[in-house]
Amino acid sequence: MNQALLDRIEAQFLKKEPAVFKVGDTVRVHTKVVEGDKERIQIFSGVVIGRRGHGINETFTVRRISYGEGVERVFPMHSPRIDKVEIERHGAVRRAKLTYLRKRIGRGATLVKEKTSAGAIAAAAAAAAAASAAAAAPAA
């Protein structure tokens, strides 16, 4: 079989709008869990330490510290069992895989710096300048 034919067959199973997140982001993954005849949503939150694959085979790995132990789960990106992926915060990392977090314990395992956009920094600087200009203006 050629790849174009496989891609066309898999396209019907892909999510229309998958969540947009990167490695280093802290996410909350809402998964559907079936218990008997009932279905509920269970949330797994942690840092995305890796992504792999493409198309229907794309997966991402989320790691968190639970009761002093590191817990990792691998989620298929286009699984119908994943209800949604919420991004809690964006992380600024310089690697594609964050496997070095496995060796770290305590706060060191969660130290992925939060990404600040240039627009947010410029807006904060403009607000500070406006506040200082208002304070420096003589009262009439």
N, C-alpha and C positions, 0 to 999 in steps of 0.2 A: 504494500500500500504506500502511496506517496503522502508526504506530510500535509499537503494542501487538503487532501480528502479527509485526513484525520482531524485537522483543525476545523473543517466545516462541520464534521459530526460532533466534535466536542463543544462547538460554539453554542449549541442549544442548552448545554448544562452550565455554562458560565453565568455568574451573577451579572446583572445589568450594570450596577454601579457598586463595585467593590470598594471597601474602605481604603483611603489613601493614607498610608503611614510608612515610616521608614524604620530602619534598624536604629535602636537607641531611644525610640519613643516609648513612653509608658502608656499602656493601653488597658482597657477593660473589655474582655471578650465575653459576650453574652451567648451561652450555648444552651441549646434545648436538650433537656434530660428527660427520658421517659422512665417512669417508675410505675410499673403495672399498667393501668389504663389511663393514668394521669401524665400530663406533660408540664414541666415547669422550666423556668429559665435559671441557669446557674452562672454566676459571674466569676471569671478568673482574671485577676489583674496582675500586671507585672511589666517588665521591660522586654521589648522585642530584641532578642539577641541574634537573630538570623532569619534570612529568607532564602528560599531555594525553589528551583523549578520554574516552569512557566505554563500558562494555559490551565487546563484542568488539574494538572499535577502540582501546582504552586502551593507551597506550605510556608508557614512562619512559626518560629519557636518563641514562646513567652516564658520568662523565668521570674520567679518570685521567691522570697524567703518566707517560709511558713514554720513557725515554732522552732526557729534556729536551723532548719534544714532547707537547702535549696530544692525547689520543685520546678521542673520544666515540663511544659506541654507543647506538643506539636499540633498545630491546627491546619487543616486544609483550607485554603483561601476561599474556595468556591463551594464549600460544603453546605447543604441545606440545613444541617444541624447548627450552624452558626447564625444566630439571629442578627447580631450587629457587633461592630467593633467601635468602641468609643476611644478617642484619643484624649488622655488626661493631660499630658504635657509632651512637648517635643524635646528630644535630646540632641545635643550637638556631639557627634562622634566622628572619628576619622577612619573607621574600619567597617568592613562589610559584615564581619562576624564578631560578636562580642564574647567569645568563649573564655576570655581571660576573667570574666566576672565569676566563673565557676570556682576559681581559687580564692576569691575574696570573701571575707566574712564581715558581718556587722554592717556598719554604715558604708564601708568601702565597696560593698557589693551593690549599693544603690547610687553611687556617685557617678551618674551620667549627667553632665552639665546641661542645664536647660537652655535651649536655643533662644536667642533674642534676635529679632529681626531688626534690620537697619532702620526700617520705618518706625518701629516702636521706640528705638533709641532717639531718633530725630524728633519724634513727637514729644517725648519726655523733655528733651533739651529745649524745645520751643516753648513748652508750658512753663518751665523753670525761668526762662528768659523773660516771658511775659509777666510772671509773678514778681520778679525782681524789678522790672521796669515800672510796674504799678506801685510797688512799695517805695521806689525812689522818686516818683512824681510828687511834687508839692501839693498839699491839700489846700483846696480853695475855700 
